[in-house]
Amino acid sequence: MVKRVAAITLGCAKNQVDTEYMLGMLPKSDYVIVSEPEDADAVVINTCCFIDEAKKETIDTLLQLVREKRKNPGLKLIAAGCLVQKYVQELFSEIPEIDGLMGTGQVDGLAAALEHVFAHAKERYVSVKDQGRATSDFGERRLITTAGPTSYLKIAEGCNNRCTYCVIPQIRGPYRSREIEALVS
């Protein structure tokens, strides 16, 4: 049976690109993308925690989805991205309604996460590892969600600087970029 998946992206343009890759890699025979969480069997929220306001918006959105899940207990909720990468243990213990947790290095793991949460209702899915390759290395498997003639091209990921005020290296990992040939092709 085909499952309906909605996605919510919070934060920066890098998160938008990551969400587009996550959705683009879902098998078309198993999943259909819907625009509204109310119409979905599963909601994926790509989270942000770069600044306090973004962290608050992410937590508020997660709690709003938890309220929606209480009205619709069959709804699956997967949190992905930066907040998960930094606060996986806290999210796991404080918001048990989240069915799946995926870090920033697991952009290509949404299909596995969805398969798990639908097959194992009582067992949560957690995949937070070291940040992997730049998401733009996933080729053409991207579902562009922006309207109009423009979209983002992600040429690099992470940062090697360790500024005391910035969490990007902790969340996104070390700096890595795509080859110029891949960008122009």
N, C-alpha and C positions, 0 to 999 in steps of 0.2 A: 504494500500500500504506500502510495506517495505521501510524504510528509511535507507540511507547509512550514517554511522557515522565514522568520523576519529578522532583520538586523538593525541595531541601533549603534551608531558610531558617535563617540564623544571624543573631544580633543582635536588634535592636529590633523593636517593633511596626510601625514604618514599613517595615521590610524585609518583614514578613509581608504587609502590604497590597500592596507592590510585587510580591511573588511572586504574590499572588492576581490582580492585574491581568495580569501576564505570562501566566499560565495561562489566564485568562478570555478573552484575545484570540487564543488559538490557534484556527485553524479546526477545528471539530469533525469535518469530513470528512477531515482529514489526521492528526489527533493524538488520542490517548486518554491521559488522565492515570492513572498508576499510583502506588501509594503507596510501593513499595519500589524502590530503585535497581537491585537485582539483576534485577528484572522489566522494566527499561527498555531502550529503544534509545538514549535520550539522558537525561542527568542535568543539570539546571540547579541550580547552587548559588548562592544569593543571599548574598553575603559581607558580613562586617563587619570593621572595623578601628578602631573607636572607641577601644578601650583595648587594651593589650598582650595581655591574656588572650583577648580576642575575636580579635585577629589570629592568635594561636597556634592557637586552636580552628579558625579558618578554614583556615590552612595545613595543620594536621593532617587536617582533613576532605578537603581537596583531594588530599593525598598518599594518603589511604585510597582515594579514588575513582580515582587513578592506578593503584594496585595492582589495583583491580577491573578497570580498563580493560586492564591487561596480561593478565589472565585472559580477558577478552572484548574482543579488539581492535576489534570492530565498534561498541563502545559509544562514543557521542559525549559529550563533556564540555564544558559551557558554564559559565563562571564569570561572574557578574554582580554588580553592586552596588558597595559602598563600597571594598572592598579593590582591586577592579579599577580604580575611578576614581582612586584614589591611587597604585597601584603597577602600572599596566598594562605598562610596559616591563620591570620586574623579572619579573612573571609570564610575560610573553611569552618572555623569554630563559631563565628558570630552570625553568619547568615546560612543556616543549614538548608534553606530552601533552594539554594543554588545547586543544580544537578551536575554541572561541569565547570571546571576551572582550567583555563589554558593561558600560558604565559606568552610573552612576545615572540618567542622562538618557535611557537607551534602553529603558525599561520596555516601550514599545510595539514593540520590535524583535525579540522572541524568535522569532516566526514566520520572519522574514527570516534570523536567525542559524541556526535549525534547517535551513531550506531550503538555506542555503549549505553547512553542514558535511556534510549528507547528499549533496549534489550534487558537492562539490569536496573529496574526502577528503584531498588533499595540501595544500590551501590553507586556512590558518587564517582565521577571521572575527574582525575587531577593529572595534569601534564604541564609542569613548569620546570623547564630545563634551561641549560645555558642557551643564550641566544644563538640561533643558527645563521644560515646564510641570509643575505639581503633578500627580502621578499620579492624584489623585482627579478630575481633569478628563477622564478617559477614559470617563466615563459608567457605564453598567450592565455593561460587559464585565469583570466580576470574578467569579472562582470562589472563593467563600468556603470556606476549608479548616479553619476552627476549628469545633470541636464545640460544641453547645449553643446557647443563645438569644442569645449575644453575639458581636459582632465589632467590629473597630476601624474608626473613621471618621477618615480622615486629612484634617485641615482646613488644614494648612499644610506647607510644605516649606522646607528651608534655614534660613539665619540670616545677618543682616547684621552681627552683632558679629564682631570679629576677636580673640577672646580668645587669648592666647598658648598656652594649654594645650589648646585644642580644635581638632579638624580638621573639624568639621561644615561650616563655610563652604567649605572646599576640596573636600569630598566631595559635599555636597548642594546647593551653590550659594547664591545670594542668597535671602533670604526672599521667598516668594510664597504667597498663600493663595487659597482658593476664595471665590467670592461666596457670601454668606449664602443667596441664593435657591437656589443649587445644593445647599447643605447640607440645607435643609429639604424639598427636593422629593423 
